[in-house]
Amino acid sequence: MVLQNAPDYEIEVQIAPEFADLIDGARVADVARAVLHFEGWPTGTALAVVISGDPFIQALNRTYRQTDRPTDVLAFAAQEGADFVVADEEAGRYLGDVLISYDTALAQAAEQGHPVEEELNLLIIHGCLHLLGYDDEEPEARSRMWARQEEILRALANYLT
C-alpha cells in the first residue's frame, strides 16, 4: 500500500491482456487509492480503473460522447448509470469507472518526453477527480481541477518509488 494509515478502499484494476506485461496493476490501484485518500473519501469507497487500447476507448467515446476518435481517459460515474465493471455489493460506495487508453497514454508520454508510467499516473488522477465531481469543461473549473491534479502528482512523488 502506498499510504500509511489510509482508509481501506476497494480499487478494481482491469488491464487488457495485450498490456498486462507492461502495466503494474498494484501501482495503478495505489494511485487511485491515493486520490481518494487525498480527497478525504471514507473507508469502503470503491472504483474501477480499466486500461485498454484505442479501439475500445474510441468505441466508448463514439457511443457516449458522440466523438469518433480515441481519447486518453474517460470517466463514467456510477450515478450516471454507465458502469462497465460490476462492483461487489459489499464494497461500499461505488463511484464508477475510469477507462484509460494505453495507446494514447504511450503517445502522449512520448510527446511530453516522460515515461508512460508518469502519464498513466496523471490519467488515473484525472479520471478519479472526474468521478469525485471535478469538471474541466469551463475555464475556471479546469484551472481548479488541473491545479488539484498537480498537487496530487507532487504528493505522489513522496509515496511512489
Sequence and secondary structure as in RCSB ss.txt:
>XXXX:A:sequence
MVLQNAPDYEIEVQIAPEFADLIDGARVADVARAVLHFEGWPTGTALAVVISGDPFIQALNRTYRQTDRPTDVLA
FAAQEGADFVVADEEAGRYLGDVLISYDTALAQAAEQGHPVEEELNLLIIHGCLHLLGYDDEEPEARSRMWARQE
EILRALANYLT
>XXXX:A:secstr
  STT    EEEEEE GGGTTT  HHHHHHHHHHHHHHTT  TT EEEEEEE HHHHHHHHHHHHS  S  SEEE
EEGGGT   S   GGG  EEEEEEEEHHHHHHHHHHHTS HHHHHHHHHHHHHHHHTT   SSHHHHHHHHHHHH
HHHHHHTTT  
